Amino acid sequence: MVLSEATVKGICEVMEKKQAEYGHAIYLITDEPYRELVYDDNIQVPYLMNYYKNTLVCYSFSKSLSLPGERIGYIAVCEEMEEWEDMYAAICGAGRSMGYVCAPSLFQRVAAECLGKTADISIYKKNRDLLYNGLTASGYRCVKPDGAFYLFVQALEEDANAFCERAKKYELLLVPGDDFGCPGFVRISYCVTTEMIEKSLPAFEKLAAEYRGQA
């Protein structure tokens, strides 16, 4: 889902209140690689820095440009943040000492040319609608996403891990929602070809029929 401006403002008000209560900065770290992947033109994704100065924004081009696995992006430090210069220096230092942080120069140039651009989001929307409508028609309970490319579906038994194991019999690869704070649900990624989504629907129907046969 996409948090509304009112919700964001409410969260930031709580953060401001707690900063004053505890007498020190509380930093908000936002992970925003899916920012542009929103399907409704009427939905606006709030910029957290506009509401809370002690904000760090982490961004990756891998999602907006459909480059899964390519870890190139940035961390933005609000210049109104408390001790922002020290924060900036700390991030630069950590970046030099941790793993794969020096992206190839050619890749950096490509990313710079792609600022403000995205892959064809209409394909993600088509996949979402196809998968959501197909699964709900088969009796699954689904949470329709406002953006990104993941569909959360309620497992057909209490144990989502067991449900995922059974789904493998139909060549369906699902991820238990427990690790995402959604026990009893599974996560399905639809950043695949539309043809693959179409081919998966009969398998989901067979899986649902198996559970109906046990009832």
N, C-alpha and C positions, 0 to 999 in steps of 0.2 A: 504494500500500500504506500501511498504518498501522504506524509503527514501534512495537515493543513497549516496555514499560517497561524491560525488561532492556537493550534496545538503546540506549534514551535514556540510561539510567544509565551504560552503557559509554562513550558519546560524551562525556558530561559529566565522567566521570572523566579522560578524556584531556585535555579542556579544562582542568580543574583542574591536572593535572600540568604542562601546558605553560605555564600562567600562572606557576606556581612556578619553572619552568625559565627562562623569559624575564624574570621579574621585573616584569611589568606586566599590566594587565587585558587579557583577550581577550574581546571581546563577541560574543555569539551572537544573531543576528537570525533570528527565525522568522516565516514568512509563513503565516498560518493562516486564510484565508477559507473553507477547506473543512472546518473542524473538525467541524461538526455533520453533514456529509454522509457518514455511515458507515452501512453497510447491515446489519451484524451487531450485535445488541444485546449480544453477549458481548465485543465489541471496545471497549476503553477508549482514548481518545486522551490520552496523558500531557500534563500541563501543565509545560512546560519550566522555568518559574520555580520549581517545587517542587524541582528538581534542580540548578539552576545559577543563581546570583544575578545574574551579569552578562548577563542576557537581556533582549532587546527583543522584544516581540510585536506584529506588524503584523496588523491584522484589517480585513476589509471585509464589510459586510452584503450586498454584491451577490450573493454565492453562496448564503448560507444562506436569503435571502429571495427568491431567483430574480429578481434585479434586475440582469441583465447590463448593464454599461456605467455603472451608477450608482456613482460612486466616493465612497462615504461610509463611514467606518470610524474606526479609532483606532490609535494606537501606545501600548502599555502599557510603562512603565518600572518595572522591579522596584525597590522602595524600599530593598532591601538591596544594590543595585548600587553598585560603587565610583563615587564622585563622581556619584551619581544626579541631584542637583540641577542640576549643570552639563549633564548629558546631556539632562535634561528641557528646560532653557532652550534648548539648541542645537536640539533638535527643533522647539520652538515657533518659534524664529527662522527655521529653514529652511522650515517650513510657510508662514510669511507671505510668504516671498520666492519660492516655487516654485508656479507654475501654479494649477490649480483646487483650492484647499484650503478655501475658505470656502463650505461647502455651504449651500443655502438654509435659512433658519430653520425653515420648515415641514418640510423633509426631516429636519432634526435632531430635531424633536419626534416625527416618525413613527418614526425609528430608536430613540429612547428608549423608545417604547411597545412596540417589537418585541423588546426584550431577552429572550433566552431562547426566542424563537419561531423557527420555521423554516417553509419551504414544505413541501409534501407530499413527503417523501423517498421514499415508497413508489413514486412515479411514476418517479423516477430509477432505483430498484432494478429496476422492471419493464422499463424501457428497457435497462438494463445486461444483464439476463438474456436478453431477447429478442435483442439484438444479439450478445452473446457466444455464445449457443447457436446462433443462425443462422449465424454466421461459422464456428464450429468444425465445424458440420455440412457446410459447403461446403469444408472442408479447410484453412481458415486456422488459423494458430497464434496464439492470443491470450493476453494476460496479464490474468487476471480481477482487476479492481480491488476493493479493500476499501471504497473511498469515492470522493468527488468524482464527476465525470461524464465521464471520458476513458477510452477503451479503446485500449491499445497493441496493434497487430497487426503481425506480421512481414510485410514486403513479399514479393511473389512473385518478386522478382528482387533482386539485390544492391544495385542503386541505388534507394533509396527515393524519390528525387526523380523519377526516370523512371517509377516505379510510380505516383506521384501524378498525373503528367501523363497517363498512360494511363487512369487511373481517371476523369478528366474526361470521357472519351468516353461514359461511362455516367452522367454527371451526379453523380458522387461527388466530394465535396470533402474531401480528406485532407491532413494536414500531415506532412511528413517528420519523423521522430523524431531526426534528426541534431542539431537545435538543442536537444533535450531530453536529450542524452547517450545516445541510443538509436539509433545508426546501423543501418540495415537494417530499421527498424520505422517505422510511421506512427501518428499519433495521430488518433483519431476522437472528436469530441465528441457525446455523446448527450443533451445538454440541449435536446432538441427534442420535438415531439409524438410520441406512441407511433405514430401513423399514419405519420409520416415514417420511423420506424425500419422499420416493416412494409413500406413501399414500397421501401426501399433494399435489402432482402435479395435480391430477384431480380437487381438490378443487380450486387451483389457476386458472385452466383453466375455471371453472365455474364462478369464480369471474370476470375474464377477459371477458367472454362471456356476462355477465350481463352488463358490461360497453359498449361493442360493440353493444348490443341491444338498448342502449340509444342514440347511435350516429345517 
